[in-house]
Amino acid sequence: MNNLACPICEMTEVLTRPSHVECVTCGHEWQDAAPADEPATTRVVKDAYGNMLADGDIVAMIKDLKLKGSSEVLKVGTKSKPIRLVDGDHEISCKMDGIAIGLKACFVKKVAG
C-alpha cells in the first residue's frame, strides 16, 4: 500500500487517482507530488517518406486531395505555410492556398528550406 497521508486529517486511507489523490475519511483532494512512473514520451510525426516533422516545417502535397465540403482540390506540389503539429485525427494544422486546413502526415512530404 502507499505511505501517503491526508494533509488535513492525517489519515492514511487515501485513493490514488490518475490526476489527484483523495482522502477516504474527509474527502479532501490534492495533487500528488510524487514523480510519475511513466516517462514522458515525445510525439513523433513523420511525413509520407519517413522524414520527421516539427512545428515550423514547410510541407508539400504528394497527391491531389479534394477538400471536404468544397469543390476545391489541393494539387500535387502545393506548399504550405509553416505547419503546427496538433493532437487528434489530423496531425498537421496549416494554411495552403489561403485556406486553414488539417492534414494527415501521410499526404505530405517535408520541403527543404
C-alpha positions in Angstrom: 0.0 0.0 0.0 1.1 3.6 -0.3 2.5 5.8 2.5 0.5 8.9 1.7 -1.4 10.7 4.4 -4.1 13.3 4.1 -2.7 16.8 4.8 -6.0 17.8 6.6 -6.9 14.8 8.8 -3.6 12.9 8.6 -5.3 9.6 7.9 -3.6 7.2 5.6 -6.7 5.8 3.9 -6.4 7.6 0.5 -7.4 6.8 -3.1 -4.8 7.5 -5.8 -6.4 8.7 -9.0 -4.6 9.5 -12.2 -4.9 13.2 -11.7 -5.1 13.6 -8.0 -5.2 11.9 -4.5 -8.4 11.7 -2.5 -8.8 11.1 1.3 -11.4 8.4 2.0 -12.1 9.8 5.5 -12.6 13.5 5.0 -12.9 13.8 1.2 -10.0 16.2 0.7 -8.4 16.2 -2.7 -4.9 17.3 -3.6 -2.3 16.9 -6.3 0.2 14.1 -5.8 3.8 15.5 -5.7 5.3 12.0 -6.3 7.0 11.6 -9.7 5.1 9.7 -12.3 6.2 6.1 -13.0 5.8 6.6 -16.8 8.5 8.6 -18.6 7.3 11.5 -20.7 7.2 10.5 -24.3 7.7 12.9 -27.2 5.4 12.7 -30.1 6.9 11.7 -33.4 5.2 12.7 -36.6 6.7 11.5 -39.9 5.8 12.5 -43.5 5.0 10.1 -46.3 8.7 9.3 -46.8 9.6 8.9 -43.1 11.1 12.3 -42.5 10.4 13.7 -39.0 8.2 16.8 -38.9 8.4 19.6 -36.4 6.5 22.8 -35.8 7.5 25.4 -38.4 8.4 23.0 -41.2 7.0 23.6 -44.7 5.4 20.6 -46.4 4.1 19.9 -49.9 1.3 17.7 -51.1 2.2 14.3 -52.7 -1.2 13.7 -54.2 -4.3 15.6 -55.2 -6.8 15.9 -52.3 -10.4 17.1 -52.6 -11.4 19.3 -49.7 -14.4 18.0 -47.8 -17.4 20.3 -48.1 -15.9 22.2 -51.0 -15.3 21.8 -54.7 -11.7 22.9 -54.4 -8.8 20.5 -54.8 -5.3 20.8 -53.3 -2.9 19.8 -56.2 0.3 17.9 -56.0 3.2 20.1 -55.0 1.1 22.7 -53.3 3.3 24.1 -50.5 2.1 25.1 -47.0 2.9 28.0 -44.8 4.8 26.8 -41.6 2.9 23.9 -40.0 1.9 23.3 -36.5 1.7 19.7 -35.1 -1.6 19.1 -33.2 -3.3 16.2 -31.4 -6.3 14.5 -32.9 -7.2 12.6 -36.1 -5.2 15.1 -38.2 -1.5 15.6 -37.2 -0.9 18.8 -39.1 -2.6 22.2 -38.9 -1.5 24.7 -41.6 -2.6 27.1 -44.4 -2.4 26.2 -48.1 -3.7 28.5 -50.8 -5.0 30.8 -48.1 -7.2 28.1 -46.5 -6.7 26.8 -43.0 -6.8 23.0 -43.0 -5.9 19.9 -41.0 -3.9 17.2 -42.8 -2.7 13.7 -42.1 1.0 13.4 -42.4 0.8 10.6 -44.9 -0.3 13.0 -47.6 2.6 15.4 -47.4 6.4 15.5 -47.8 8.8 17.8 -46.0 10.2 20.5 -48.1 13.8 21.6 -47.6 14.1 25.2 -47.0 
